[in-house]
């Protein structure tokens, strides 16, 4: 399992409103979990200090 941080943003490229940590077996699963989270309409998924993706 790898550690991921999901940053909820006010808008794309905006300020961080909320941060959530999660564990997932890989990038694909972490991104899917963030997409499925109702609290995450606009989020960034990070792992090891590198951005994996932005969800809009």
DSSP file (Angstrom, degrees, kcal/mol; ACC not computed):
  #  RESIDUE AA STRUCTURE BP1 BP2  ACC     N-H-->O    O-->H-N    N-H-->O    O-->H-N    TCO  KAPPA ALPHA  PHI   PSI    X-CA   Y-CA   Z-CA
    1    1 A X              0   0    0      0, 0.0     2,-0.3     0, 0.0    24,-0.2   0.000 360.0 360.0 360.0 141.0    0.0    0.0    0.0
    2    2 A X  E     -A   24   0A   0     22,-3.2    22,-2.0    24,-0.1     2,-0.4  -0.834 360.0-115.6-112.6 152.1    1.2    3.5   -0.8
    3    3 A X  E     -A   23   0A   0     -2,-0.3    45,-0.4    20,-0.2     2,-0.3  -0.715  34.2-177.7 -87.7 133.9    0.3    6.7    1.0
    4    4 A X  E     -A   22   0A   0     18,-3.0    18,-2.6    -2,-0.4     2,-0.5  -0.960  16.5-150.2-129.5 148.7   -1.6    9.4   -1.0
    5    5 A X  E     -AB  21  46A   0     41,-2.3    41,-2.9    -2,-0.3     2,-0.6  -0.983   8.2-159.3-118.3 130.7   -2.8   12.9   -0.1
    6    6 A X  E     -AB  20  45A   0     14,-3.6    14,-2.3    -2,-0.5     2,-0.6  -0.951   5.5-161.0-111.3 119.5   -5.9   14.2   -1.6
    7    7 A X  E     -AB  19  44A   0     37,-2.6    37,-1.9    -2,-0.6     2,-0.4  -0.897   8.8-147.1-102.9 116.6   -6.2   18.0   -1.5
    8    8 A X  E     -AB  18  43A   0     10,-3.1     9,-3.2    -2,-0.6    10,-1.3  -0.713  21.9-155.0 -80.1 129.3   -9.8   19.4   -2.0
    9    9 A X  E     -A   16   0A   0     33,-3.0    33,-0.3    -2,-0.4     7,-0.2  -0.776  25.1-133.6-109.4 150.9   -9.5   22.7   -3.9
   10   10 A X  S    S-     0   0    0      5,-2.1     2,-0.3    -2,-0.3    -1,-0.1   0.869  92.8 -20.0 -65.3 -37.4  -11.8   25.7   -3.9
   11   11 A X  S >  S-     0   0    0      4,-0.3     3,-3.1    31,-0.0    -1,-0.3  -0.950  98.7 -57.4-159.6 168.0  -11.5   25.7   -7.7
   12   12 A X  T 3  S+     0   0    0      1,-0.3     3,-0.1    -2,-0.3    44,-0.0  -0.332 129.3   4.3 -55.8 123.6   -9.0   24.4  -10.3
   13   13 A X  T 3  S+     0   0    0      1,-0.2    -1,-0.3    -2,-0.1     2,-0.0   0.517 111.7 122.7  77.3   5.1   -5.6   25.8   -9.4
   14   14 A X    <   -     0   0    0     -3,-3.1    -1,-0.2     1,-0.2     2,-0.1  -0.020  68.4 -60.0 -88.6-167.5   -7.1   27.4   -6.3
   15   15 A X        -     0   0    0      1,-0.1    -5,-2.1    -3,-0.1     2,-0.5  -0.342  55.4-101.5 -75.8 156.4   -6.4   27.3   -2.6
   16   16 A X  E     +A    9   0A   0     -7,-0.2    -7,-0.2     1,-0.2     3,-0.1  -0.671  36.1 177.9 -80.3 125.0   -6.5   24.0   -0.6
   17   17 A X  E     +     0   0A   0     -9,-3.2     2,-0.3    -2,-0.5    -8,-0.2   0.795  67.4   2.3 -94.0 -36.8   -9.8   23.8    1.4
   18   18 A X  E     -A    8   0A   0    -10,-1.3   -10,-3.1     2,-0.0     2,-0.4  -0.993  60.8-148.4-153.7 148.0   -9.3   20.4    3.0
   19   19 A X  E     -A    7   0A   0     -2,-0.3     2,-0.4   -12,-0.2   -12,-0.2  -0.962  13.1-176.0-123.5 140.5   -6.7   17.6    3.0
   20   20 A X  E     -A    6   0A   0    -14,-2.3   -14,-3.6    -2,-0.4     2,-0.3  -1.000  13.1-148.0-137.4 134.5   -7.3   13.9    3.3
   21   21 A X  E     +A    5   0A   0     -2,-0.4     2,-0.3   -16,-0.2   -16,-0.2  -0.784  23.4 171.0 -99.0 146.0   -4.7   11.1    3.6
   22   22 A X  E     -A    4   0A   0    -18,-2.6   -18,-3.0    -2,-0.3     2,-0.4  -0.981  27.8-133.0-148.5 160.1   -5.4    7.6    2.1
   23   23 A X  E     +A    3   0A   0     -2,-0.3     2,-0.3   -20,-0.2   -20,-0.2  -0.946  31.2 163.2-113.3 138.1   -3.7    4.3    1.4
   24   24 A X  E     -A    2   0A   0    -22,-2.0   -22,-3.2    -2,-0.4     3,-0.1  -0.985  45.7-120.6-150.5 154.0   -4.1    2.6   -1.9
   25   25 A X  S    S-     0   0    0     -2,-0.3     2,-0.3   -24,-0.2   -22,-0.1   0.760  90.3 -12.2 -69.2 -23.4   -2.3   -0.2   -3.8
   26   26 A X  S  > S-     0   0    0    -24,-0.1     4,-1.9     1,-0.1     5,-0.2  -0.973  76.4 -85.7-165.3 175.3   -1.5    2.1   -6.7
   27   27 A X  H  > S+     0   0    0     -2,-0.3     4,-2.7     1,-0.2     5,-0.2   0.899 119.6  54.9 -58.9 -44.7   -2.2    5.4   -8.5
   28   28 A X  H  > S+     0   0    0      1,-0.2     4,-2.1     2,-0.2    -1,-0.2   0.905 110.3  45.3 -59.0 -43.9   -5.2    4.1  -10.4
   29   29 A X  H  > S+     0   0    0      2,-0.2     4,-2.3     1,-0.2    -1,-0.2   0.865 112.6  51.2 -69.5 -36.5   -7.0    3.0   -7.3
   30   30 A X  H  X S+     0   0    0     -4,-1.9     4,-2.1     2,-0.2    -2,-0.2   0.912 111.1  47.6 -66.8 -43.0   -6.2    6.2   -5.4
   31   31 A X  H  X S+     0   0    0     -4,-2.7     4,-2.5     2,-0.2    -2,-0.2   0.913 112.3  49.8 -64.6 -42.3   -7.5    8.4   -8.3
   32   32 A X  H  X S+     0   0    0     -4,-2.1     4,-2.2    -5,-0.2    -2,-0.2   0.904 109.8  50.9 -63.9 -41.5  -10.7    6.2   -8.5
   33   33 A X  H  X S+     0   0    0     -4,-2.3     4,-0.7     1,-0.2    -1,-0.2   0.894 111.3  48.2 -63.2 -39.6  -11.2    6.5   -4.7
   34   34 A X  H >< S+     0   0    0     -4,-2.1     3,-0.7     1,-0.2    -2,-0.2   0.905 111.1  50.6 -67.1 -41.3  -10.8   10.3   -4.9
   35   35 A X  H 3< S+     0   0    0     -4,-2.5    -2,-0.2     1,-0.2    -1,-0.2   0.877 109.8  50.9 -61.8 -37.9  -13.3   10.5   -7.9
   36   36 A X  H 3< S+     0   0    0     -4,-2.2     2,-0.5    -5,-0.2    -1,-0.2   0.637  86.8 101.9 -76.3 -14.7  -15.8    8.4   -6.0
   37   37 A X    X<  -     0   0    0     -4,-0.7     3,-1.7    -3,-0.7    -3,-0.0  -0.599  63.8-152.5 -76.0 120.6  -15.6   10.7   -2.9
   38   38 A X  T 3  S+     0   0    0     -2,-0.5     3,-0.2     1,-0.3    -1,-0.2   0.717  94.4  63.2 -64.7 -20.2  -18.6   13.0   -2.8
   39   39 A X  T 3  S+     0   0    0      1,-0.2    -1,-0.3     2,-0.1     2,-0.3   0.311  92.8  71.8 -84.7   8.9  -16.5   15.6   -0.9
   40   40 A X    <   +     0   0    0     -3,-1.7     3,-0.3    -6,-0.2    -1,-0.2  -0.545  40.3 142.8-130.0  67.6  -14.1   15.9   -3.9
   41   41 A X  S    S+     0   0    0      1,-0.3     2,-0.4    -2,-0.3    -1,-0.1   0.891  88.6  20.1 -71.9 -36.1  -15.6   17.8   -6.8
   42   42 A X  S    S+     0   0    0    -33,-0.3   -33,-3.0    -3,-0.2     2,-0.3  -0.944  89.8 147.5-132.9 111.7  -12.2   19.5   -7.5
   43   43 A X  E     -BC   8  55A   0     12,-1.8    12,-3.5    -2,-0.4     2,-0.4  -0.929  38.3-139.8-141.4 160.9   -9.2   17.7   -6.0
   44   44 A X  E     -BC   7  54A   0    -37,-1.9   -37,-2.6    -2,-0.3     2,-0.5  -0.979  16.2-148.5-119.3 139.6   -5.5   16.9   -6.6
   45   45 A X  E     -BC   6  53A   0      8,-2.6     7,-3.4    -2,-0.4     8,-1.3  -0.941  19.8-174.4-109.2 126.8   -4.0   13.5   -5.7
   46   46 A X  E     -BC   5  51A   0    -41,-2.9   -41,-2.3    -2,-0.5     2,-0.3  -0.904  11.6-178.4-122.3 147.4   -0.4   13.5   -4.6
   47   47 A X  E >  S- C   0  50A   0      3,-2.5     3,-1.9    -2,-0.3   -43,-0.1  -0.969  73.1  -9.6-144.9 130.7    2.1   10.7   -3.8
   48   48 A X  T 3  S-     0   0    0    -45,-0.4     3,-0.1    -2,-0.3   -44,-0.1   0.843 128.4 -54.4  52.2  39.7    5.7   11.1   -2.5
   49   49 A X  T 3  S+     0   0    0      1,-0.2     2,-0.4     0, 0.0    -1,-0.3   0.541 117.5 106.9  76.6   7.4    5.6   14.9   -3.1
   50   50 A X  E <  S-C   47   0A   0     -3,-1.9    -3,-2.5     0, 0.0     2,-0.3  -0.962  73.6-116.7-121.9 137.0    4.5   14.5   -6.8
   51   51 A X  E     -C   46   0A   0     -2,-0.4    -5,-0.3    -5,-0.2     3,-0.1  -0.544  23.5-173.2 -72.0 127.5    1.1   15.3   -8.2
   52   52 A X  E     -     0   0A   0     -7,-3.4     2,-0.3     1,-0.4    -6,-0.2   0.900  62.5 -37.2 -83.6 -48.7   -0.5   12.2   -9.7
   53   53 A X  E     -C   45   0A   0     -8,-1.3    -8,-2.6     2,-0.0     2,-0.4  -0.983  46.4-119.6-166.0 166.8   -3.5   14.0  -11.2
   54   54 A X  E     -C   44   0A   0     -2,-0.3     2,-0.6   -10,-0.2   -10,-0.2  -0.981  24.1-149.7-116.0 132.6   -6.1   16.8  -10.9
   55   55 A X  E      C   43   0A   0    -12,-3.5   -12,-1.8    -2,-0.4    -2,-0.0  -0.909 360.0 360.0-105.6 123.2   -9.8   15.8  -10.8
   56   56 A X              0   0    0     -2,-0.6    -1,-0.1   -14,-0.2   -44,-0.1   0.373 360.0 360.0-112.1 360.0  -12.2   18.4  -12.2
